[in-house]
Amino acid sequence: MSGQPNAQTALETISVWDNDPTGGRITTVAKPDPSQPPLKFLFLRAVPPVDNVPGTDGFRFWSIAEALRRCADFWTPKVVAQRWQRGPVLEVYDDVGEDLQADYDRQSLGFYHRTTPNGILYSGASPDIVCHELGHAVLDAMKSDLWSAGVPEIDAFHESFGDVSAILSALQLPSLRTAILQETLGQLYCKSRLSRVAEQFGIALRAEDAEAAEIDCLRNARNDFTYSSIVDLPAHIAAEEVSSNPHSFSRIFTGAVFEVFCGILVNDAADGSSPTELELLDTSKRVRDIVAGGVLRSTLVTNYFAEIAFRMVQESAFIKPEYAEILLDVFERRLILSNETAAAILALRTASGTIDDGGDGGPDTEQAVVAVNASEYGLDKPILVQTASREANFIARNGTPSGRSLEPMSVETAASIYVANLFTSGQLDADVVPVDRPLLRGPQSAKSHYISSEQGRLVLRRRLFHCGHRMCDCAPYENALTSSSDYPKTKSMNRGAEL
């Protein structure tokens, strides 16, 4: 049997979860065609028949296929190249092996299973996890330079984009929109099934590490977190507070986008206290356009949260001038933008209400390469890290509670913090491997980065993005220098032959 479903007629339907198995509802949708261009998928396994019973292989498979198709179709208008970063097709492995994880490695998406006291949890069973992980692939297709930038705030934005992708993609389902309006009584700026991302996964993760996830989900977009320099934050802390871990730090920006979403909904609805299901759909697309426009305009700088916020404000003003006020209010209160920056942005407003910075909308500038001293990690050479541009945006600055602007950290500081966080979190495989070593994945989580030996130099390379706070089963950096035998098995060994 082929590893790719055939095109289906619109009359065929399947049953899927509307967002997450915990608290979610079963809804009926058209049977998807994962091979539909321009953003195509290929499942490297035999395709099971449709099974509308939750928990079965057929149900999980088609639920993943539907979430992928829905998410990809939602973002397609904003992917300029109309292809994935590595080509027209993204491979999908719906069950790689035993782990509480999901990941994206540029050529494929991988989902896993974990045996828990409540049964077997499949990460791919949650559309939230599927659409979050696919969010990494979408952002990579939109702005590929973010992949290799050794900047803490850029990694955190990648995670935020994944959660925003999960939330906005869920709103493409009419049944979910109706259910959310009923649950929230039309007041969406509250904690709900919409704001809670990956409830099932988060609860399972918290059972293994009580500080690794929020109490009832992996991350909640309805939060009151405000910006603080990542230099001042601990590497690990209970989920009720923010740490420098990119998954934790991402919640600052996700919370802001969720608040912006609710503000635009109230602004645009005929009755702001009682929006309709179609108004909810329209707002999801406007917020998509604002976020994507900000991404495409942005320059890679160390204070990327301020940069992307400024570019989103700029993009929002092109769509509808009054949106800029909504975004500025949210970003300023959350200290993502300083009072001074907000005032400077308003000063750039033209007669038409757009915001003209005198440039061409955030051109990419050359990224710096920084040599980070790695002697404390047991390496006898510095690690070369590709990081941000040395040219900070002329206007975008984060704020402090006192109202002052924070100057961006240097690229040297950003690279050093980035490497230190990888070592202390156990996410850097410090075994020196050839640059052409294939991407690897196995039953234990592959670490997100590795060090490559290239012409006698040590170079930091990213292997993948993964979805959880959970660190690998190793100790901090003292025991992180693993041997080649500790690498996970290759795809062909672990996943079976391609069909």
PyMOL commands that set and color helices and strands:
alter all, ss='L'
color gray80, all
select helices_A, chain A and resi 57-78+123-125+127-142+144-147+152-170+174-184+199-208+230-232+246-268+277-297+304-319+321-333+339-347+375-377+411-424+477-479+484-486+491-495
alter helices_A, ss='H'
color red, helices_A
select strands_A, chain A and resi 13-17+26-30+40-43+89-93+102-104+108-111+113-116+119-122+196-197+219-220+367-372+383-389+398-399+405-406+428-434+449-454+457-462+465-466
alter strands_A, ss='S'
color yellow, strands_A
deselect
rebuild
show_as cartoon
